[in-house]
Amino acid sequence: MAIKRKADLSDAQLAEVARIFGTLSEPSRLKLLRALMLESLTVSELIEVTGMRQGNVSKHLSVLLNAGFVERIPEGNFARYALADPTVINLCGLMCSRVEERARKKLLALR
């Protein structure tokens, strides 16, 4: 029996999904997104919160900005970064729950 799907995606749409997942495949970007899930932050604040170097923060923010996950909010001589796409919270929540559940099962198997 075939599984029914809500919608079949075109090859171009599948390529876009892969690009999005590729953007989220970098741990440093996930670290930045996690920090921005709580509040908007400046680059200096992100450096402090994540422990990352300024060059890495700027590089990964640029990728997240171009992918539409974050937005830049000018404030005088500096800018704050904030989540632009709240669906990333749900996506990260799903994956974090999955990782936690798999770790819990492995731990129980060891006991």
Steps between C-alpha positions, in 0.01 A plus 500: 500500500643838401538773759296811423684828522350846537704635212775378278788743482670581174870436459562874544303500826692197625825679418380796708418271794849350473653849494307594814612184682854566380488844659391339827762224482776717650519477883621861530188623320281294730681649797425851371136414433465354849629825650264706284200289600507675838552861389647723233874552545788702359809335355690584822226339709498193275877468542458511877206257511642244257874526567558519125748735334379820335596382150306176539196675644495748213551231235223275631262790561544595135401149389199499735401848380521398132293188574231711667537346846612823669445868444727797565343785698705822484532687832713812477863403439439126536241236412308232679427162349172322558322192372318584179341158452339359816445162332866429574405478871257218424747324271781520756261390774402191303858403431619572855217283637601222262865520606402498869270200452768303315753580773250394767441165321875439470546573869221261595652231277831533687337444839 
